[in-house]
């Protein structure tokens, strides 16, 4: 019903907008610039860091709906979706979302585990994104804790050149073979409305609303209406239904050397869980029915962010960010009568995660009147109030809820020295203070050397820390079958990375653009936190800093393009070495290698302006040591064996046709052409005394879509 209401609202908005002033705006064509890791926004070619950019046109051609789908096309990034929770976290350089910092306009995003890490990328809509910047490697000096594997910085649209802009988009998509517009249960339905108004040369406002109605995917199950027969457990969905609404509003003022920007973001999300265990409920007089204990999960998120950029005195550049963010997750249990398809009783909503964060970051640069030397002095602070209900921990955490606050403060300093026309150097240091952990130091050294007019070489070294999670610090599960305890004395993990990047760019006489890139990276994470056995009789687990992780990756990429054609392809080989420990046995530390490759191609017909876009990615077979022990002998220390994750291929294809002077566009395509759903995975074995799981759900198979866009 909600999708129908929003569609009516969107179409009504079209009629109203169409009657308004026809001086519609197009977004200003912006030179390819970057801001991640920079003192001020500058050309990507001048950046001292290696920054990968995915721009708005690439995102549009992919026909994706959220940041998770965009990033999955990138080499050495695997976005791991969870079919049970609906969350999608980024795995960079072999490390999960705990080691990656996710930012929106340079500000970390609130999550259940704090700020910036383990962010659900499916909650970030793409319709307001100008570009996504990615820096791989440890970025602790610039972005603080948890930026071990890298930083993902999502830059939203802010600049407009004309008076008024409006865009409406409707997209209908199958989920594998499931689709139905009229009734609940099949397909994905998306509606988007973007508005922008330039009040004057100095003032502009924007607003957008995005609705994503994903009706879930049954797979081998039969849906929420199905009544199990005998001992079968076929009720429910393999991929849970999710209904998501995201709204943004922003106002911007810019005059001279000063700009002010305020943005508010609101997200609400509902996920439906349908239990496959049914209970026999007698009704009297020989009648009976069958009920299920179903759960609805709700997420509400608010993000307020304010940015000011100005000049202090005649020279010093100031860039200040301030943000207040909240995220609350609730659950609501209810008893559902399956044969009669009605709710018998419903409990009140119960909060199981709640985070409130105040964040500020300030940077001062351009102190000296020199073209040779510039340095930056900055601070960063965040105050986090977090609540985790007992239900979020394994075995209910003995009914103990956790309320904690953490305050972090850091100062950082770096200097950029242009030694000559070819060589630039940038060392940096950060001192981080916390009311929970000891002081942490991070360091970085970056160099850029122009080997010729067409090529340059970058060398980057950096460090970063990962702070322990709530589970690692505060878990307390002690009963007849378990003794698992958190450890408030854990130390932050420490990561170091080093990288070498070479780029060659040229344009020939026929206007063909050519880019070749070669890269090599090394990442080392020490004191990784692991759940280990500290006592055999009785069996007791706790969290300790015992593991180490190393990875190295070598990559190459080629981009070729002309006016109406572009193709880019890349390949990488990654090796991962882990020193794993249960406290009793340790794993081998040899490297296990796997390959990745990707391809993106776009071609536009001159006469009709028809666009053809193809995106492909290959992820090779991965091997990783995992612990196995006897399920029947509690004292068996077990051993580490080599598990495997099966290789898979992903390919998407889109055709887009504009009409009416590019005001109206129809796009159609197919996603996941090779119909990948689950892969064989013998690594995800869980904790001790468990057997390996055979398969891991990654996607829900091939899907088809049609999208309508109208620009005013």
SVG drawing of the C-alpha trace seen along z (x, -y; Angstrom):
<svg xmlns="http://www.w3.org/2000/svg" viewBox="-17 -39 80 76">
<polyline fill="none" stroke="black" stroke-width="0.4" points="0.0,0.0 2.8,-2.4 4.4,-2.0 1.1,-3.0 0.7,-6.0 4.2,-7.2 3.7,-6.7 0.6,-8.8 2.5,-11.5 5.4,-11.4 3.1,-11.7 1.2,-14.5 4.5,-16.3 5.3,-15.8 2.1,-17.6 2.8,-20.5 6.4,-20.8 5.4,-20.7 3.2,-23.8 6.0,-25.7 8.8,-27.8 10.5,-25.9 13.9,-27.4 14.9,-24.0 18.4,-23.3 20.9,-20.7 23.6,-19.9 26.8,-21.8 29.5,-19.7 32.2,-19.4 35.8,-18.8 37.0,-15.5 38.2,-16.5 38.6,-14.7 38.5,-15.7 39.4,-12.5 42.8,-12.9 43.2,-16.5 43.8,-19.8 41.2,-21.3 39.3,-20.0 41.6,-19.6 42.2,-17.8 42.5,-14.0 45.7,-14.2 47.3,-16.5 46.2,-14.3 49.1,-13.0 47.0,-9.9 45.8,-7.3 42.0,-8.0 39.6,-5.9 36.5,-7.7 33.1,-6.4 31.1,-9.3 27.4,-10.0 27.3,-9.0 28.9,-5.6 26.4,-5.1 23.5,-6.0 24.6,-3.6 24.8,-0.7 21.1,-1.2 21.8,-0.4 19.8,-1.5 22.3,-1.7 26.0,-2.1 26.4,1.6 25.5,2.4 27.9,-0.3 30.9,0.8 30.5,4.5 31.9,3.7 35.2,2.5 38.3,4.7 39.4,5.8 36.1,4.8 33.5,7.5 30.2,6.2 28.9,9.0 25.1,9.0 23.3,10.8 20.1,12.4 18.9,12.7 19.5,9.1 19.4,7.3 22.7,5.5 25.6,5.2 29.1,4.4 32.2,3.7 35.1,6.1 38.3,4.3 41.6,6.1 40.2,9.2 39.1,7.4 35.4,7.0 33.4,3.8 35.0,3.3 38.2,2.2 36.7,-0.2 35.6,-3.8 32.5,-4.9 31.9,-8.7 29.2,-10.9 30.7,-14.3 33.8,-13.6 31.7,-12.7 31.6,-9.2 28.2,-7.5 26.5,-6.2 26.1,-2.4 25.1,0.1 28.8,0.5 29.8,-3.2 30.8,-5.6 31.9,-4.9 32.5,-1.1 30.2,1.8 27.9,-0.7 25.1,0.9 25.7,-0.3 22.3,0.7 20.9,-2.1 22.8,-4.7 20.7,-5.7 22.5,-6.6 20.2,-9.2 21.8,-12.1 25.4,-11.0 27.8,-13.1 30.7,-10.6 32.2,-8.0 35.8,-8.3 37.8,-5.2 41.3,-5.2 42.6,-1.7 45.1,-1.3 45.5,-2.6 44.3,-6.2 44.6,-6.7 46.2,-10.1 43.5,-11.7 40.4,-9.6 41.3,-8.0 40.3,-4.7 38.9,-1.8 40.3,-3.3 42.6,-0.2 41.7,1.2 40.6,-2.0 38.1,-4.8 34.9,-5.1 33.8,-8.7 30.4,-9.4 30.1,-12.9 26.6,-14.2 25.3,-16.8 25.5,-20.4 26.2,-22.7 23.6,-23.8 24.0,-26.2 20.4,-27.0 17.3,-28.1 15.2,-25.1 15.8,-21.3 13.4,-18.4 13.8,-14.7 11.4,-11.9 12.4,-8.2 10.3,-5.0 12.0,-1.6 10.4,1.8 12.6,4.9 12.1,8.6 13.6,10.6 14.9,13.6 11.7,14.7 9.4,13.1 7.4,10.0 4.0,8.6 3.0,4.9 -0.4,5.3 -0.1,7.6 2.4,8.1 5.1,10.7 7.0,10.2 9.6,7.9 11.3,4.6 9.6,1.3 11.5,-2.0 10.3,-5.7 12.5,-8.8 11.8,-12.5 14.7,-15.0 14.2,-18.8 16.7,-21.7 16.2,-25.4 18.8,-28.1 17.3,-31.0 20.1,-33.5 23.8,-33.5 24.5,-32.7 21.7,-30.5 20.4,-27.2 18.2,-24.4 17.7,-20.8 15.4,-18.0 14.8,-14.4 12.7,-11.4 13.6,-7.8 11.4,-4.7 12.7,-1.2 10.1,1.6 11.9,5.0 9.4,7.7 12.0,10.4 12.9,13.6 11.5,17.0 14.1,19.1 13.6,22.7 11.0,21.5 7.3,20.8 6.6,17.4 4.8,16.2 1.4,17.6 2.7,21.2 1.5,23.8 4.2,26.4 3.2,30.1 4.5,32.5 8.1,31.8 9.0,29.6 10.2,26.0 9.4,24.3 7.6,21.2 9.3,17.8 11.9,16.1 15.5,16.7 15.9,13.0 13.8,11.0 11.4,8.3 12.6,4.7 10.7,1.5 13.0,-1.6 12.3,-5.3 15.1,-7.9 14.7,-11.7 17.2,-14.5 17.0,-18.2 19.9,-20.7 20.6,-24.4 23.8,-26.0 25.3,-29.5 28.4,-30.5 29.9,-34.0 33.5,-34.8 35.8,-32.6 33.0,-31.4 30.5,-28.6 28.0,-27.1 26.2,-23.9 23.6,-22.2 21.9,-18.9 19.4,-16.6 18.9,-13.0 16.1,-10.7 15.8,-7.0 13.1,-4.6 13.3,-0.9 11.1,2.2 12.3,5.8 9.9,8.7 11.1,12.0 8.8,15.0 9.4,18.0 9.4,21.5 8.6,23.2 4.8,23.5 2.9,24.1 -0.2,26.2 -2.9,24.0 -6.1,25.7 -9.2,23.5 -11.8,25.7 -14.5,28.0 -11.9,30.0 -10.7,27.1 -7.1,26.0 -4.9,23.6 -1.2,23.2 0.7,20.0 4.2,18.6 6.2,16.2 7.1,13.6 9.2,10.4 9.3,7.0 12.5,5.1 12.5,1.3 15.4,-1.2 15.2,-4.9 18.2,-7.1 18.7,-10.9 21.9,-12.6 22.4,-16.3 25.6,-17.7 26.9,-21.2 30.0,-22.3 31.7,-25.7 34.7,-26.6 36.2,-30.0 39.4,-32.0 40.8,-33.3 42.6,-36.6 44.0,-36.9 45.4,-33.4 44.5,-30.6 41.9,-28.2 39.4,-26.7 37.2,-23.6 34.9,-22.6 32.4,-19.7 29.8,-19.2 27.3,-16.4 24.7,-14.9 23.5,-11.5 21.1,-8.9 20.2,-5.4 17.6,-3.3 16.7,0.3 13.6,1.8 11.8,5.2 8.2,6.1 7.1,9.7 3.7,10.9 1.8,14.2 0.5,14.9 -2.3,17.3 -1.0,18.9 -4.1,20.8 -6.4,17.8 -3.8,15.2 -4.3,12.9 -2.3,11.4 -3.6,12.8 -1.5,10.7 1.3,8.1 3.8,7.0 5.1,3.4 8.2,2.4 11.4,3.1 14.7,1.2 17.7,3.5 20.3,1.0 20.5,-2.7 23.3,-5.1 23.6,-8.8 26.8,-10.5 28.1,-14.0 31.0,-14.5 33.3,-17.4 36.3,-17.8 38.2,-20.9 41.2,-21.5 43.4,-24.6 45.8,-24.9 47.6,-27.4 49.5,-29.1 52.5,-30.1 52.8,-32.3 54.6,-29.7 54.0,-27.6 56.5,-25.1 55.3,-24.2 51.8,-23.9 50.8,-22.2 47.6,-21.2 46.6,-21.2 43.4,-19.5 41.3,-18.1 38.6,-15.4 36.3,-14.4 33.3,-12.2 31.1,-11.4 29.1,-8.2 26.3,-7.0 25.4,-3.4 22.8,-0.9 22.8,2.8 20.0,5.0 20.8,8.4 19.1,10.0 21.8,8.7 24.4,10.9 24.9,14.6 22.6,16.6 20.9,13.3 24.0,12.2 22.3,13.6 19.7,10.9 22.2,8.1 21.7,4.9 24.7,2.7 24.8,-1.1 28.1,-2.7 29.5,-6.1 32.9,-6.6 34.7,-9.9 37.5,-10.1 39.6,-13.2 42.5,-13.5 44.9,-16.1 46.7,-15.5 49.4,-17.3 50.7,-16.9 52.9,-18.9 53.0,-18.9 56.3,-19.9 56.7,-20.4 60.4,-19.7 60.5,-20.6 58.3,-20.4 58.4,-16.6 58.5,-15.5 56.1,-16.2 56.3,-14.8 53.7,-14.6 54.4,-13.2 51.8,-13.2 51.1,-12.2 48.0,-11.8 47.7,-11.5 44.4,-10.0 43.1,-10.1 40.2,-8.2 38.4,-7.7 38.4,-4.0 41.7,-3.1 45.4,-4.2 46.7,-6.9 47.2,-5.8 49.7,-7.2 49.3,-6.9 51.8,-7.9 51.9,-8.4 54.4,-9.3 53.3,-9.9 55.3,-10.8 54.3,-11.7 56.8,-11.8 56.0,-13.0 58.1,-10.5 57.1,-12.4 54.5,-14.8 52.2,-11.8 53.0,-9.6 53.4,-9.7 54.4,-7.5 52.9,-7.5 54.3,-5.8 52.1,-5.7 52.7,-4.4 50.1,-4.7 48.9,-3.2 45.5,-3.0 43.8,-1.3 40.6,0.7 38.8,0.3 37.1,3.3 33.3,3.8 30.6,4.0 30.5,7.8 34.3,8.1 34.2,5.8 31.0,6.6 29.6,10.1 28.7,12.1 27.2,15.5 27.5,17.9 25.1,20.9 25.2,24.7 26.4,24.8 28.4,21.6 31.0,19.5 31.9,16.7 33.1,13.4 34.0,10.1 37.2,8.4 37.3,4.7 41.1,4.8 41.4,5.4 43.9,3.2 43.0,1.6 44.3,3.5 47.1,1.9 47.3,1.9 50.0,0.7 49.9,0.5 52.3,-0.4 51.5,-1.0 53.1,-1.9 51.0,-3.2 52.0,-4.2 49.7,-5.9 50.2,-6.8 47.8,-9.1 47.8,-10.3 45.5,-11.6 46.4,-11.0 45.7,-13.1 42.4,-11.4 41.2,-12.3 41.5,-8.8 42.2,-8.9 44.4,-6.2 45.2,-5.4 47.4,-2.6 47.8,-1.9 49.9,0.5 49.8,1.0 51.1,3.1 50.0,2.9 50.9,4.6 48.7,4.6 49.7,5.9 47.3,6.0 48.7,7.0 47.0,7.9 43.8,8.9 41.0,9.8 39.9,13.4 37.5,15.5 39.9,18.0 39.7,20.8 41.3,19.9 40.2,22.9 39.3,26.5 37.6,27.8 35.2,26.1 35.3,24.8 35.7,21.0 36.1,18.5 37.1,14.9 38.4,12.3 42.1,11.6 44.6,9.8 46.2,12.9 45.9,13.0 47.8,11.3 46.8,10.7 48.8,9.9 47.7,9.3 49.4,8.2 47.8,7.3 49.1,6.6 46.9,5.0 46.8,3.5 44.1,1.4 43.5,0.0 41.0,-2.7 40.4,-3.7 37.8,-6.2 36.6,-8.6 33.6,-10.8 30.9,-8.1 32.8,-5.0 34.7,-4.0 36.1,-0.7 38.0,0.0 39.3,3.3 41.4,4.4 42.9,7.4 44.4,8.1 45.9,10.9 45.7,10.9 47.5,13.1 46.3,13.4 48.2,14.8 46.6,15.2 48.0,16.3 44.9,17.6 44.7,19.0 42.1,20.5 44.4,20.3 45.4,23.9 46.2,24.4 47.4,22.0 47.0,22.0 49.6,22.2 50.7,18.7 51.3,19.4 49.8,17.1 46.7,18.1 46.1,16.3 43.1,15.5 42.4,13.4 39.8,10.8 39.0,9.1 36.5,6.5 35.3,4.9 33.1,1.8 32.1,0.7 29.8,-2.0 28.8,-2.9 26.4,-5.6 25.0,-5.7 25.5,-9.1 22.1,-9.5 19.7,-8.1 21.9,-8.6 21.1,-5.1 23.4,-4.0 24.6,-0.4 26.4,0.3 28.0,3.6 29.6,4.3 31.4,7.5 33.4,8.8 35.1,12.1 35.9,13.1 38.3,16.1 38.3,19.1 39.5,18.1 41.1,20.3 41.3,19.6 42.1,21.6 39.3,22.3 39.0,24.2 37.4,27.6 36.9,29.7 34.8,32.7 31.2,32.0 31.1,34.8 34.3,34.1 34.2,30.8 37.9,30.9 39.1,31.6 41.4,28.7 40.7,29.3 42.9,28.2 43.0,25.6 42.1,26.9 42.0,25.1 38.4,24.1 37.3,22.8 35.0,20.1 33.8,20.9 34.6,18.5 31.8,16.6 31.0,14.2 28.7,11.2 27.5,9.3 25.0,6.5 23.7,5.0 21.7,1.8 20.2,0.1 19.0,-3.5 17.2,-5.6 16.5,-9.4 13.5,-11.2 12.3,-14.8 15.7,-16.6 17.0,-14.3 14.1,-15.2 12.7,-11.7 14.7,-8.5 13.7,-4.8 16.2,-2.2 16.0,1.6 18.4,4.3 19.4,7.4 21.4,7.8 23.4,10.9 23.3,12.4 25.0,15.6 22.3,16.2 24.5,16.4 22.6,17.0 24.7,18.9 28.3,20.2 29.9,23.2 31.7,22.0 33.5,24.3 35.2,21.5 32.2,20.0 32.3,22.8 31.3,20.6 32.9,21.2 34.3,24.4 32.2,27.6 30.5,26.7 30.6,28.3 31.2,26.2 28.3,24.6 27.9,25.8 26.7,22.6 26.7,18.9 23.9,16.7 25.4,13.8 22.6,12.8 19.1,13.8 19.9,14.7 19.1,13.0 16.7,10.1 15.3,7.7 14.4,4.1 12.8,1.1 13.4,-2.5 11.7,-5.7 13.4,-9.0 12.0,-12.5 14.1,-15.6 12.5,-19.0"/>
</svg>
